[in-house]
Amino acid sequence: MRLSASKGVVRGSTVILQGGVSFPDGTEVLVTPLTPPPGSPAAVLAAMQQAPHLDSETLDEWERLIEEGKRRVSFGKRE
């Protein structure tokens, strides 16, 4: 038996395969989501690997807050 991958979309609880692909009733298949569900570990990792999508005003505010929150480093008295 030749193994092949087919793309599809879930509608309700049914996977609709693209390109008119069909399998005989009873065929065992493995379905792997291409987009991880929101909040899943895979989705969190994917989000962490992407650049943040911030407008310039929000980015300016973040930078201002970061600067405002910085504290001087003190290593004790110098002799």
SVG drawing of the C-alpha trace seen along z (x, -y; Angstrom):
<svg xmlns="http://www.w3.org/2000/svg" viewBox="-20 -57 60 59">
<polyline fill="none" stroke="black" stroke-width="0.4" points="0.0,0.0 1.4,-3.4 1.3,-6.0 0.6,-9.6 -0.3,-12.8 -3.4,-14.8 -4.5,-18.2 -8.0,-18.9 -10.2,-21.2 -12.4,-20.2 -16.1,-21.1 -18.0,-20.2 -16.4,-16.9 -15.6,-15.7 -12.3,-16.2 -13.0,-17.3 -9.9,-16.4 -8.8,-18.7 -8.4,-17.7 -11.2,-15.1 -9.0,-12.7 -11.0,-9.9 -10.2,-6.7 -12.3,-3.5 -14.5,-3.2 -12.6,-1.8 -9.2,-3.2 -7.2,-4.1 -5.7,-7.6 -3.6,-9.9 -4.8,-13.5 -2.3,-16.2 -3.4,-19.8 -1.1,-22.2 -2.0,-25.1 -1.7,-24.3 -4.8,-25.1 -4.6,-28.5 -2.9,-28.2 -1.3,-24.9 2.4,-24.5 3.1,-24.4 1.1,-27.6 3.0,-29.4 6.4,-28.3 5.4,-29.4 4.3,-32.8 7.6,-33.2 9.6,-32.6 7.8,-35.4 8.6,-39.0 6.1,-41.1 3.5,-42.9 3.3,-46.3 2.4,-49.7 5.0,-52.5 3.1,-54.2 2.9,-51.0 6.6,-50.3 7.5,-53.8 5.4,-53.3 7.1,-50.0 10.6,-51.5 9.7,-54.5 8.4,-52.1 11.5,-50.0 13.8,-53.0 11.6,-54.3 11.9,-50.9 15.7,-50.7 17.6,-51.1 21.2,-52.0 23.4,-49.1 25.3,-49.5 28.3,-47.3 28.7,-48.7 31.3,-51.3 34.4,-51.7 37.5,-52.5"/>
</svg>
